[in-house]
Amino acid sequence: MGSEEDAPNVIGGRNHSAMFDTAKNTTIRDLWRRQCATFPDRPFLVFVNTDTQECVTYSYQDFDHLTEQFAALLAERGLRKGDRLCVYLDNCVEFLVALLAAPKIGVVIVPVNAASTVKEYLYIVNKTRPRLVLTRQDCYRQAGLPDFSPPAILVDDPGEGSFLRELQKSNKTVPTSEIEPLDLWEIMFTSGTTSSPKGVMLTNANAVFSGLYVNWELSMTCRDRYLTSMVVSHVNFQLSALAPVITAGATLVLQSRYSAKRFWEEARIRHATLAQGMAMIVRTMLRQPKKLEEQNHCVREMHYFLPISIGEKQEFCARFGVSLFNNYGLTESLVGVITDSPHAERRWPSIGKVGPTYQVRLVDSQGEDNPGKEGGSIEIHGTPGINLMAGYWEDPQATRRVLSEDGWLRTDDYALQDRDGWYYFLGRDSDLIKRGGENVSAAEVENVLMQCPGVQQAAVIGVPDSIRDQAIKAFVVLESGVKYSQAEIISFAQENLSYYKVPSSVEFRRELPQGKYGKVAKNKLA
């Protein structure tokens, strides 16, 4: 099948056209089987519990057994191709088992962040109608549903023994299913600029392409060890960490959660060669006490997602002795479409140039090309289902609004391009707040605040935050005679939103500034 010497070329190679063609013709099941046959004894996963420091390692072969048995269990429970499996878990081994087991029989994963509230969970469940939920007792209790529907498998059910241990002991046969590269792998809900999260449909080919693309970005080989603490339910983890580890036949080092005190130490002791980062990680690492051994590591690159200041970037690289690999993308585009290139010039704070298989244009408010010095809205050209999302789940209207028939994806993010082809990120749409690696829809938060009795009007904006990029500030107009404190409004939000969507501050106004069409003029809020 291949040796470690030619391992970088086992899947897709480095040729850009081969990258696209391989993805178009490969399922996750095929990819995984090939890598398990090539590297059966190579470590696939090193899972580190951040709190206890306990560490467990699985080879490709060992992990394949877990995925086989869980796929067989899903089939035994009556799940068939096209059925949905909701995974409502934190960072854990079981989540990864599900991500690789479901595509063996064509079951579609619906990931839910363990930090989600009951309302957020139910919104996703009602939209996707999963046949089964994989979760744990604390999430189950949080959901507060005595008659849990759909039925759940609890990975920590004391009455059934350890979920992973039971899979290890099992020896069932997975039924045969016809799976195609364009079949759905996942429905991933993402905050947009509307009040309702949309389900981004990701195919098998999307996952394979993403892995190959990041392999190109980071020059990955089977010898790499990729450290990440990203939330497993997020696209950054799944398409920019898990997928490229598999396509390269490399090793994934996953932390149960991020810890500023432990992250770089784990990079050192686990011999990581690559690490996944974001602005919050950079800033919190810089705030840790300096250690003599900080530069005694094997990390050659931190795969990074904007934005930080030039000063922060320079301080980080000098202190830790590692370079930051910058890029720009979104869930709908899968990966960093505009990106630094491997072994080539970089022009920080540029987000790079257009990566292989994509085209990018900047347009004005009328949709006309606008490459001038004032910049424009980013639009990305690709092929839906391969290097772009397949569309939004059961929402053809929303799909048509952002994805044209000829393959142009509208982003509402803004950039400018210099004469040499380098792109510089200018900002995001005002209704999308970037907070510690999470995209928060201002409209979603406003919707919740408006449900608070006595709240007449609410507007939410992002304000600078030295650690998490942006904090959320709410402006609230109360009905006549109603009185609330800032703490009471925040408490209401905490009951109805994930922690990262809760406003950090609330300012009460008699009225909110209006634009000429009656919309709140957020540019006048401060």
C-alpha positions, 0 to 999 in steps of 0.5 A: 500500500505504501511506506512511510517514505512515500506517505505524503503522496498516499492520498492526493499528493501535492499536485493541485489538480490531483487534490481536487480530483482525489476529493471528487472521487474519495469518500471518508470511508475509503480514505480512512480504510486506506490510511488504516491499511497503510499505517495500522500501528501508527498513533492516530490519536493522543487524547489528553485530559487537560484537568487530570493530565491523563493521556490515552493513545490509539493507533489507526488500527485500534481506532478503526475497531472502535469506529467499526463497532460503533457503525455496527451499533448505529445500524443495529439501532436502525439508522440507515444512509441519510439518517441523522445522528446528533452528537452533543458532546464536549471534546472527547474520544467518543466524538471522534469515534462518531465522526468516523463511524457514521460515514461508514454507513452513510449516517449524517453527523449533526454536531452540537456544541456542549456549551449550547443551551436547551433552546439552541440544542432543540433548534438544531434537533427540530431542524434536522430531526435526528434518529439518535443522539450521542451524549453524556449524562450532564448534557442529558440533564442540561437538556431537561427532557425527561421524555428524551426525543430522539432517543439517546446513547449516553457515553457515560451511562453507569448501567451499561458500562464504559461506552468505549470499553464496550466497543473495544470488546464488541466484534460485530460486522458493519453492513454494506452501504453504497456511499458516494463522495457527494453524499452528506457527512455532516450538517454543521450549524453556524451563526450568520448575519440573520437571527437563525443559525443555518445548517451548512451541509458538508459532504464526504468530498468536502472533508477529503478536499479540506484535508488535502488542502491543509496538507498543502498549506502546512507541508504535512507528512505522516511524521507530523503530530498536530496539537489542537484544543479547538472545540471538536464540534467546530469546523476549525477542528474538523476540517483544519485538524482532523481531516488533514491528519487523516489525509497525511496519515499523521497523529492528532494530539487533542486536548479536552479543553484549552488551558493557557497554562498547559497548551505550550507545555503539552506541545513540548511534552507531546512532541507536536510539530504543528499546532492550531491557534487563534487570537485568544490562544496567542494572547493568553499564552503571552500573559503566562509567566516566561519559562526557560524551556519555552523554545525547546520544542518541535513546533514549526508552524502554528496554523492560525486564524486572524486577527492580532496586532503586528506587535502581538504577532512579533512578540509571540513569534520571538518569545516562543520561537514559532511562526504563525501561518495566517489565512482567511476562510469561513465554514461555507468555504471549508478552509483558508481560501486566502492563505499564506503559502508554504515555503514562500514569502509572507507579508503580515498582516496580509492574510495571504493570497488565493489558494489552489482550486479557488478564485476570489474577487472583491465587489462593491455594494452593487456586486461590481468588481472593486479591486481598488484601494478602498477594498470590497466584499469578498466573494469566493468561487469554487465547486459546491460539494467539493471545495465549497459547502453543498448548501444550507440544510433545507433552506434553498432560499438562503443558499441562493442568497449566498451561493450563485449558480455559477459557484460564487460564494458571497461572504459579507467580509471585507478585504483589499488587495495590493498590486502584488496580489496580497490580501488584507482583511478589513473587517466582518459584517457588522452583525457578526461578532468574533469572540474567542474563536466563536462567530456570534450573530448579533441578530440572534442575541438581539432576538433573545433580549427582545423576549425579556418582558419589558424590553422594547428594543435591543441592539448588539455590537462587538467592542474591542476585547484585549483577550477575545477579539471582541466583547458583546455590548447590548443597548437596551430600550425599556418599556415605560415604567420598567426597571432592570439592572445590567446584571438582570439583563445579563442573567436573562441572556445567560438563561437563554444563550451559550456563555460566549453569546452573553453580553459582557455589558449592557447600556440602557438608552431612551431610544436607539439611533435610526437609519433612513430605512428605520434600521438601527444605526449601529455605527452611531452606537459606542 
